[in-house]
C-alpha cells in the first residue's frame, strides 16, 4: 500500500513538474514573441506599416490640407513682408537686402510645404533606424535555455503541495502576461493611429516655419513628430527591461517570491508603457 501511495505521489509530482516547465516555456515564449512583434510594429514607418491607410491619409492631405496650408503660407509671407517694410521708417528707408532675404525665406517655406511628406518620412526613417539597430541587441539578451537550465532540479526537491502552489502562481502570472499582451497591442496600434492623425495635418504647421512669430507652431509640430516617432524606442526599452527581469525567475532561490515579483514587474511594465507617450514628449519638449 505504501508502494502504491509513493508511486502515485511521484507520478503526480512529475506531472506537476512537466506542467510547471510547460508554463514557464509559455511565459518565456510569450515574452520573446512580444519583443519580436514590438520590434516589427514600432520599427516600421507609417508607409510600411499599412500602405493603404498611408495612401488615403496622403491623398486627403494633398487634396484638402495642402490648399489650406498654401493660404496660410501666403498670409504669413505677406504679413512678414509688410512688417519688414514698415519697420524701415514707414517705407521711407527701404533696405533691398531685406526684400531679398524675404524672397529667400519665402522660397524655403514653399519648398518645405511642397516636400512636407518627404520631411515627415525622414523623421520616421531616422527613428526606424534607431529602433531596428537596437532590436537585435534587445532580442539577443533573452535566452530561454539558459533561464530554464536548473529549474527542473529545483522543482524535483519540492513537495507535491508546494508544486501545486507554484503551478497556481504560474497560472496567475500567465494571466498577467496575457493582460500585458493586450496593453502592448493597444499602445503600439494606438501609436500608429496617432501617427496617421498627426501626419495628415503636416502641411498646416509646416507652412508657418518661415515666420519668426508663427514659426513656433511648426517647431512644436516637429518636436511632436520626433516624440511620437521615438516613443517606439522607449516601448522597446520597457519590454527589454521586463524581459531581463523575468529571465531571473528560474535562477531565483525562492521561486514563490520570484513569481510574485513577476506579477509586480508586469504591473510596472503596463504602467511604464502607458507613460512612454508623455515621457517622449517631455524629452523632446513637445507641447
Long-range contacts (C-beta under 8 A, 24 or more apart in sequence): 9-160, 12-160, 13-156, 13-159, 13-160, 13-163, 16-155, 16-160, 16-163, 16-164, 16-166, 16-167, 17-152, 17-155, 17-156, 17-163, 19-167, 20-155, 20-163, 20-166, 20-167, 20-170, 21-148, 21-151, 21-152, 21-155, 23-167, 23-170, 23-171, 23-174, 24-148, 24-151, 24-170, 24-249, 24-250, 25-144, 25-148, 26-174, 27-170, 27-173, 27-174, 27-177, 27-246, 27-262, 28-142, 28-144, 28-147, 28-148, 28-246, 28-247, 29-144, 30-174, 30-177, 30-181, 31-142, 31-177, 31-239, 31-242, 31-243, 31-246, 32-139, 32-142, 32-144, 32-243, 34-180, 34-181, 34-184, 34-239, 35-138, 35-139, 35-142, 35-236, 35-239, 35-240, 35-243, 36-139, 37-184, 38-184, 38-188, 38-232, 38-235, 38-236, 38-239, 39-131, 39-132, 39-135, 39-138, 39-139, 39-236, 41-188, 41-189, 41-192, 41-232, 42-131, 42-188, 42-191, 42-231, 42-232, 42-233, 42-235, 42-236, 43-128, 43-131, 43-132, 43-135, 43-232, 44-128, 45-121, 45-124, 45-125, 45-128, 46-121, 46-124, 46-192, 46-195, 46-196, 46-199, 47-121, 49-192, 50-192, 53-196, 54-196, 57-196, 57-199, 57-200, 58-117, 60-200, 61-116, 61-117, 61-199, 61-200, 61-201, 61-202, 61-203, 65-200, 65-201, 65-202, 65-203, 65-204, 66-113, 66-116, 66-203, 68-203, 68-204, 69-113, 69-116, 69-203, 69-204, 69-206, 69-207, 70-113, 70-207, 72-204, 72-207, 72-208, 73-109, 73-110, 73-113, 73-207, 73-208, 73-210, 76-109, 76-207, 76-208, 76-210, 76-211, 76-214, 77-102, 77-105, 77-106, 77-109, 77-210, 77-211, 79-211, 80-105, 80-210, 80-211, 80-212, 105-210, 106-210, 108-209, 108-210, 109-207, 109-209, 109-210, 112-206, 112-207, 112-209, 112-210, 113-203, 113-206, 113-207, 116-202, 116-203, 116-206, 117-199, 117-202, 119-202, 119-206, 120-199, 120-202, 120-225, 123-222, 123-225, 123-226, 123-229, 124-195, 124-225, 124-229, 126-229, 127-226, 127-229, 127-230, 127-232, 127-233, 130-230, 130-233, 131-232, 131-233, 131-236, 134-233, 134-236, 134-237, 135-236, 138-236, 138-237, 138-239, 138-240, 138-243, 141-240, 141-243, 141-244, 142-243, 142-244, 142-247, 143-247, 146-247, 147-247, 147-249, 147-250, 147-251, 148-250, 149-250, 150-250, 150-251, 151-250, 154-250, 154-255, 165-256, 166-255, 166-256, 166-259, 169-256, 169-259, 169-260, 170-259, 172-259, 172-263, 173-259, 173-262, 173-263, 173-266, 176-262, 176-263, 176-266, 176-267, 177-266, 179-266, 179-270, 180-266, 180-269, 180-270, 183-270, 183-273, 183-274, 184-235, 184-239, 184-273, 187-235, 187-273, 187-274, 187-276, 188-232, 188-235, 191-228, 191-231, 191-232, 191-235, 191-277, 194-228, 195-228, 195-229, 198-224, 198-225, 198-228, 220-286, 220-287, 223-281, 223-284, 223-285, 223-286, 223-287, 224-281, 224-284, 224-286, 224-287, 226-284, 226-286, 227-277, 227-280, 227-281, 227-283, 227-284, 227-286, 228-277, 228-280, 230-280, 230-283, 230-284, 231-276, 231-277, 231-280, 234-276, 234-279, 234-280, 235-273, 235-276, 238-269, 238-272, 238-273, 238-276, 239-269, 239-273, 241-269, 242-266, 242-268, 242-269
